Structures are given as structure tokens and as C-alpha cells.
């Protein structure tokens, strides 16, 4: 059981001791810090915050605590109730609100919950802003409103439909082409809000939907991270139903994975690759993903005469670089699609709509589409170190060892070789070095990882 405070929000397991877990006291404290910061940051007389949650069992409890804390600070709340992360992000600017809070622990198991914090653009706070909120929480410098100045609650449960409409109105989403393709799709909504919003989107695009785990009761039927080892049920059902593909989202619907018609994974890393291929074919331009994402996006971008750049890991870093480079699409290799035409946030609805339009235009199977892209394989490993070992010194030593290669040090150390790459990052919360590698085969990716691990151990003397 644990409580993790970071610049991107607070997350933890429900129950236990105050300060050690995400207890009601911790939820109130952190909501108070965010509201206090927002009042001072926005300088407006009256503040409005949009609040939504995923379907976690603890959701209603945390939701009520957060909403009423904001009201106690004199902040008006637009309550979306059951929602998704991208839906709240879309709602904030549409409502001209000063901020937003999403209550979700994303792909973490059901005992977890979290507060994700947004600015007035519906985008995640930057590091400096997050740090300020942590300081306010620590000092408990809260000043609540008197009885005549309490905030109000406006319930608005229409935003999932509004979000769907915003996606369907995008110029590159071709509803008629998708309808003509007569797709049959299996959807795994992991018993959260994706089980409502994704089938609804698909039905409006003329897709026949087979629902799997689409009851938003918060009882996740499998580990909610959309990785191959957790998705055997949908893989089997896609084949059994003779569906064209399967669609999997995580509990807050910002990560998207596809299953091919033969039950094989399309590959989370390739969700962004396929969507970018389509977008770049219609609107040539630049792309961005983080440094731990597949090189396939670079290859596809270059094929469309665009410019690809890699950011530090973290959505806020991807968004910052996308804005700087005027990227037409970007995201992360974990199945997160960021399409600025709608908003700067990972959005599975946008990903689904773009992917199905692309598939309808290509008139090929999902497995054939996957085979049309450059073939890369990743290996994700970590080394646990004793607290006495200087992780920074190890990264410096590895940088020196490979100084003649193409090296990037904006987020750990990334070494780009001609045929493969390795990315070394230290954890912010524990003495661990993460080692990600990518190569033309799984065997080569694993071999590169093992070689680098041995070199790190030699440098560290372990």
C-alpha cells in the first residue's frame, strides 16, 4: 500500500493510514492544495473546475470528497460524473473553466485511485505548477470560504456525447467510408467508462459492436494495462466472432490497443504509427513521440517527408515539443494518441476514429496493415540497485562509453545505433535503472538489453 506524490498529481491505494495511502484525508488535502493554487494562479473573482471520474469502486467516494472540498474553497464545479480523461480535457476549454480534475489511476489495478490535474486549456500542469501544489499541500496553507461564498455544483452528464460529436466532426474522420466497410468490432472496456463511450462512438460510425467487459462497475476482469498477457479473452473472442478487429482501452480511455482479426496483437507501439500514417497522408507535417517509443514512427514520418522528434518521457513533455514543432500528430508508444486538431491530450476516441477511417480507405485486414509497417521489437527491463549506488554516475559512464554514437541526454541517456537503440532512465521514486531497447527482432532487442545490463553492472561493481 502506498501514496505517490508527484508533479503530475497524487495517486495511491485506498485505505490504510493517512499520508501512507490515498485516504479521504489525503484526497481532501490535495484537492485543497489544487484549489488554493488555482485561485492564486488565475487571479479571477470566480473559479470553475470541471471534475470527472472513471468507474473505479472508490470513484464515488473520492469524487464526493474532491467536489465538496472545491465548493468549500468557493469554487464552482461542473460535475461530469462518470467520464474519461480525454472527455474532461475536452470539457475544460468548452466550459471556459479555469481547471479540471480527473479521478482515475489510469491503468493501475482497482485498489488504486488518483487525482490528475489540468490547467485552463484542459492540459496537464507543468513541473513548476505541480511542485507549487505539492508545497501548498505540505504547508496546508488553505483558506476556505465563508457560508455566503461557497461554490456551486452543476451536473452535466452530456459530455461523453459532446466528446463523441467533436471527434466525429473532425475533417479527417470519414464516417461514410467506415459505414461502407461494415466493420464488426469486439470492444474490451475493462468494466470502466470506456465500455460506454467506445461502443457509442462505434455505433454512430455504423460499426457492429460485440461488447466484452463493458459494464462500468469498476471490477476489472483482468489487469487493466492493455498488454498482450492481459488480453487473452478478447483475442479469443475476436477470432470466435469473426470480427475485423478488437479494441481495448484502459480504465480512463487515454490508452488504445488493437487486436488483429487473427487474434494477434497489432502492437500498442503501432497504434500511433498507424494513425500518424493516415494523418500524414492527408495533412503532411511533423510528429513527436517520447524517447522510449518505437522508431517506426520516425520511419513513417520520413516516408511522408515530415520531421520526427523525440521528447522526454511524460505526456506534458510530448505536448510541449509538439507545440514547438507544430506537429500534426504525436503521442506515446503506450497507445496514447494526441491529435491537436481536437485537443492536446491522449485520446482513444480520436485514435479509434482515425484508425477505422484509415482501415476503411486501405481496404485491407488489420494484420495486413500491421505488416505494411517497419518491423521493430522492444525489450523492457530494469536493474534494481542499492541506495548507495550513484545512478547518475552510471549514466554519465555509459554516455562516455558510447560518446561516438548518436546520444540524447534530455531524459536519462538514449543511445541511437544504426540498427537499434537503448534508453536508460532512472526511476524518480526508487533506486532502479529502466532499460528499454528496440531492434529488428525480439532476439536482437533482448540481446542488446542483456549486453547493456552487464555493462551497467560492471560500471556499478555489482
RAZIJO-V727017 format. One record per backbone hydrogen bond with DSSP energy under -1.0 kcal/mol. NH is the residue of the N-H (numbers start at 1). CO is the residue of the C=O. E is the energy in kcal/mol with one decimal. If there is no record, write none. Layout:
nh = <NH:NH>
co = <CO:CO>
e = <E:E>
//
This chain:
nh = <4:6:9:10:11:12:13:14:20:21:22:23:27:28:29:30:31:32:33:34:35:36:37:38:39:40:41:42:43:49:50:51:52:53:54:59:62:63:64:65:66:67:68:69:70:71:72:74:75:76:77:78:79:80:83:85:88:89:90:91:92:94:95:97:98:99:100:101:102:103:104:108:112:113:115:116:118:119:122:125:130:131:132:133:134:135:136:137:138:139:140:141:142:145:149:151:154:156:162:163:164:165:166:167:168:169:170:173:178:179:180:181:182:185:186:187:188:189:191:192:195:196:197:198:200:201:202:203:204:206:207:208:210:212:217:218:220:227:230:231:235:236:237:238:239:240:241:243:244:245:246:247:248:249:250:253:256:257:259:260:263:266:270:271:274:275:276:277:278:279:280:281:283:287:289:291:293:299:300:301:302:303:304:305:306:309:311:318:319:320:321:322:323:324:325:327:328:330:331:332:335:336:338:342:343:345:347:348:351:352:353:354:355:356:357:358:359:360:361:362:363:369:370:371:373:377:379:381:383:385:389:394:395:396:397:398:399:400:401:402:403:405:406:408:413:414:415:416:417:421:422:423:424:425:427:432:433:434:435:436:437:438:439:445:446:447:448:449:450:451:452:453:454:455:456:457:458:459:460:461:462>
co = <11:9:6:115:4:113:2:111:17:17:13:21:23:24:25:26:27:28:29:30:31:32:33:34:35:36:37:38:39:76:99:78:101:81:103:56:58:59:60:61:62:63:64:65:66:67:68:71:70:47:152:49:154:51:53:252:84:85:86:87:88:90:91:92:48:48:118:50:116:52:102:105:109:12:10:102:100:123:119:117:126:127:128:129:130:131:132:133:134:135:136:136:140:72:146:71:77:79:158:159:160:161:162:163:164:165:167:170:174:175:176:177:179:208:245:210:247:212:213:189:192:193:193:194:196:197:198:199:200:203:202:183:185:187:215:191:218:225:227:228:231:232:233:234:235:236:237:238:184:184:259:186:257:188:255:250:335:248:246:264:260:258:267:268:270:271:272:273:274:275:276:277:279:307:309:311:290:295:296:297:298:299:300:302:301:287:289:314:315:316:317:318:319:320:321:322:286:338:288:336:332:332:330:339:339:343:337:253:347:348:349:350:351:352:353:354:355:356:357:358:359:365:366:367:370:439:437:435:433:431:386:390:391:392:393:394:395:396:397:398:400:402:416:414:424:408:422:406:420:438:415:436:413:434:432:430:383:425:381:423:379:421:377:441:442:443:444:445:446:447:448:449:450:451:452:453:454:455:456:457:457>
e = <-3.7:-2.6:-1.6:-1.2:-2.3:-2.4:-2.0:-2.7:-1.8:-1.4:-2.4:-1.7:-2.3:-2.3:-2.4:-2.4:-2.3:-2.4:-1.9:-2.3:-2.6:-2.5:-2.4:-2.7:-2.1:-1.6:-2.8:-2.8:-1.0:-2.5:-2.1:-2.4:-2.0:-2.2:-2.0:-1.7:-2.4:-3.1:-2.4:-2.0:-2.5:-2.8:-2.2:-1.6:-2.2:-2.0:-1.9:-1.9:-2.5:-2.7:-3.4:-2.4:-2.6:-3.0:-3.7:-2.1:-2.1:-2.0:-2.2:-2.2:-2.0:-1.2:-2.6:-2.5:-2.3:-1.0:-1.1:-2.7:-2.4:-2.6:-1.0:-2.6:-1.9:-2.3:-2.4:-2.9:-2.9:-2.8:-1.8:-1.2:-2.5:-2.2:-1.7:-1.8:-1.9:-2.0:-2.2:-2.5:-2.2:-2.2:-1.4:-1.3:-1.8:-2.6:-1.9:-2.5:-3.0:-2.6:-2.1:-2.8:-2.0:-2.4:-2.4:-2.1:-2.7:-1.6:-1.6:-1.7:-1.8:-2.7:-2.3:-1.2:-1.1:-3.0:-2.0:-2.6:-2.7:-1.4:-3.5:-2.1:-2.0:-1.5:-2.2:-1.8:-1.5:-2.1:-2.6:-2.6:-1.5:-1.4:-2.4:-2.7:-2.9:-2.8:-2.7:-2.2:-1.3:-2.7:-2.0:-1.7:-1.8:-2.1:-2.1:-2.6:-1.3:-2.4:-2.9:-2.3:-2.5:-1.1:-2.0:-3.0:-2.8:-1.6:-1.0:-1.6:-1.7:-2.5:-2.3:-3.4:-2.1:-2.5:-1.5:-1.2:-2.5:-2.0:-2.8:-2.2:-1.9:-2.6:-3.0:-1.3:-3.4:-1.9:-1.3:-2.0:-1.9:-1.9:-2.5:-2.5:-2.7:-2.0:-1.1:-1.9:-2.9:-1.7:-2.1:-1.9:-2.7:-1.9:-2.0:-2.4:-2.4:-1.9:-2.4:-2.3:-2.3:-2.1:-1.6:-1.9:-1.0:-1.3:-3.1:-2.2:-1.7:-1.5:-2.5:-1.7:-1.7:-2.7:-2.4:-2.5:-2.5:-2.6:-1.7:-2.4:-2.8:-2.5:-2.2:-2.3:-1.6:-2.1:-2.3:-2.0:-1.5:-2.9:-2.3:-2.8:-2.4:-3.2:-1.9:-1.5:-2.2:-2.2:-2.2:-2.3:-2.1:-2.2:-2.2:-1.7:-1.3:-2.2:-1.2:-2.3:-2.7:-2.8:-2.9:-3.2:-2.4:-1.8:-1.9:-3.1:-3.3:-2.0:-2.4:-2.4:-2.1:-3.7:-3.1:-2.5:-2.4:-2.0:-2.3:-2.2:-2.6:-2.5:-2.4:-2.0:-2.5:-2.3:-2.4:-2.6:-2.3:-2.0:-2.6:-2.5:-1.9:-2.1:-2.7:-1.1:-2.4>
//
